[in-house]
Amino acid sequence: MGTTTALRRALKQRLVPLAERQGFALDQRLMPRAMTFRRAAGAQVHMFSLSWEKYGKPRFAVDFGTCPADGMRFGEEQVPARDVLPSWLPDAGSLQPRRGASSHAWFRQDRPLLQRLLGRSRLRPEAEVVDELIALLAELETYWQSGRPGAHMRHWHIRAPAAPATRRKGDAGGADEG
């Protein structure tokens, strides 16, 4: 059994049915690296994904975002909402149980080194990690209903490129002289 097997199994048993009851559909195309959930909500699609730590540690990040129901335009291409990932969206962010930018802030079953040195077991029970995630998913629901981000949500503040400024008479380096 791999280091993430028990945690993945617990997520499939508890998270997937809960998300489906809330109207989300599981997109399995990126499994086993990631699980993406999408839910139609009027003119929008709510989505979140779990992405596993790339070196096989029992840790995962949760990213979220909101997509227009007709998808997103990227250059000349219109990408349907079913193919968009949360990290591509203007309101993209992370749901994380701890502050920080590294995988130490992610949902994790493995304990930090200091706790292990103090005699704690190497792994937390997988149910504890799943409980932690399920409790924090309520913050996403509040965000999607009211627009107010929760304490465990971090927006990335991705901004679309600004339209080129139109030079006016008198601008530095202005070419419009007449």
TAKA-V348840 format. One record per residue. N is the residue number from 1. PHI is phi in radians with two decimals (* if undefined). PSI is psi as a letter, one per 40 degrees, with the letter a starting at -180 (999 if undefined). OMEGA is omega in radians with two decimals (NA if undefined). Layout:
n/phi/psi/omega
N/PHI/PSI/OMEGA
N/PHI/PSI/OMEGA
This chain:
n/phi/psi/omega
1/*/h/3.14
2/-1.27/i/-3.08
3/-1.20/d/-3.12
4/-1.84/e/-3.01
5/-1.01/d/-3.10
6/-1.12/d/3.13
7/-1.19/d/3.09
8/-1.07/d/3.13
9/-1.08/d/3.14
10/-1.11/d/3.10
11/-1.15/d/3.12
12/-1.12/d/-3.11
13/-1.32/d/-3.02
14/-1.96/d/-3.09
15/-1.26/d/-3.06
16/-1.03/d/3.12
17/-1.09/d/3.11
18/-1.10/d/3.14
19/-1.08/d/3.12
20/-1.12/d/3.08
21/-1.13/d/3.12
22/-1.53/e/3.06
23/1.67/e/3.14
24/-1.47/i/3.02
25/-1.97/h/3.14
26/-1.50/h/3.03
27/-1.73/h/-3.05
28/-1.72/e/-3.04
29/-1.07/d/-3.11
30/-1.74/e/3.13
31/-1.24/i/0.21
32/-1.59/e/-3.10
33/-1.21/d/-3.05
34/-2.66/i/3.02
35/-2.12/h/-3.13
36/-2.03/h/3.13
37/-2.04/h/3.10
38/-2.29/i/3.12
39/-2.47/h/3.04
40/-1.25/h/-3.14
41/-2.50/g/-3.11
42/1.18/b/-3.11
43/-1.48/e/-3.10
44/-2.25/i/2.98
45/-2.21/h/3.06
46/-1.50/h/3.11
47/-2.58/i/2.99
48/-2.56/i/-3.13
49/-2.43/i/3.04
50/-1.90/h/3.13
51/-2.07/h/-3.07
52/-1.39/i/3.08
53/-1.04/h/-2.96
54/-1.24/e/-3.13
55/-1.71/e/3.05
56/1.54/e/3.07
57/-1.30/i/-3.09
58/-1.37/g/-3.13
59/-2.44/i/3.06
60/-2.59/i/3.06
61/-1.73/i/3.05
62/-2.08/h/3.10
63/-1.90/i/-3.13
64/-2.42/i/3.06
65/-3.09/i/-3.13
66/-2.21/h/-3.05
67/-2.06/i/2.98
68/-1.05/i/-3.09
69/-1.03/d/3.14
70/-1.55/e/3.07
71/1.69/a/-3.09
72/-2.20/i/3.06
73/-1.66/h/3.06
74/-2.18/h/-3.05
75/1.13/b/-3.14
76/-1.59/e/-3.03
77/-1.78/h/3.02
78/-1.69/h/-3.11
79/-1.72/h/-3.14
80/-1.08/i/-3.11
81/-0.97/d/-3.12
82/-1.16/e/-3.13
83/-1.90/e/-3.13
84/-1.43/i/3.07
85/-1.85/i/-3.10
86/-0.97/d/-3.09
87/-1.20/e/-3.14
88/-1.53/e/-2.89
89/-1.60/i/-3.12
90/-1.03/d/3.14
91/-1.76/f/-3.11
92/-1.00/i/3.10
93/-2.92/a/3.14
94/-2.13/i/2.96
95/-1.82/h/-3.07
96/-2.52/i/-3.07
97/-1.26/d/-3.12
98/-2.29/i/3.08
99/-1.28/i/3.06
100/2.35/i/-3.09
101/-1.88/e/-3.11
102/-1.72/i/3.13
103/-1.20/e/3.06
104/-1.21/d/3.12
105/-1.55/e/-3.10
106/-1.33/i/2.97
107/-1.27/h/-3.04
108/-2.54/i/3.09
109/-1.60/d/-3.14
110/-1.34/h/-3.12
111/-1.44/i/3.05
112/-1.07/i/-3.08
113/-0.96/d/-3.12
114/-1.05/d/3.11
115/-1.12/d/3.12
116/-1.18/d/3.11
117/-1.14/d/3.13
118/-1.53/e/3.01
119/1.72/e/3.10
120/-1.28/i/3.11
121/-1.15/i/-3.11
122/-1.12/d/-3.08
123/-2.08/i/2.97
124/-1.39/i/3.04
125/-1.08/h/-3.11
126/-1.04/d/3.12
127/-1.08/d/3.12
128/-1.14/d/3.13
129/-1.18/d/3.14
130/-1.13/d/3.09
131/-1.03/d/3.14
132/-1.06/d/3.12
133/-1.11/d/-3.10
134/-1.04/d/3.12
135/-1.09/d/-3.09
136/-1.40/e/3.09
137/-1.06/d/3.09
138/-1.04/d/3.10
139/-1.16/d/3.08
140/-1.14/d/3.12
141/-1.04/d/3.12
142/-1.08/d/3.13
143/-1.05/d/-3.10
144/-1.20/d/3.13
145/-1.46/d/-3.00
146/-2.05/e/-3.08
147/1.49/e/-3.14
148/-1.60/h/3.11
149/-1.29/i/3.12
150/-1.48/i/-3.09
151/-1.12/d/-3.09
152/-1.80/e/-3.14
153/-1.82/h/3.08
154/-2.19/h/3.06
155/-1.42/i/-3.13
156/-1.54/e/3.13
157/1.00/f/3.04
158/-1.33/h/-3.12
159/-2.06/i/3.06
160/-1.21/i/3.12
161/-1.05/h/3.13
162/-1.28/i/3.06
163/-1.19/i/3.14
164/-1.06/h/3.13
165/-1.26/i/3.08
166/-1.55/h/3.14
167/-1.29/h/3.10
168/-1.99/i/3.09
169/-0.98/h/3.10
170/1.66/e/3.10
171/-1.15/i/3.09
172/-1.03/h/3.13
173/1.26/e/-3.08
174/-1.12/h/3.13
175/-1.71/e/-3.11
176/-1.47/h/-3.13
177/-1.86/e/-3.05
178/-2.56/999/NA
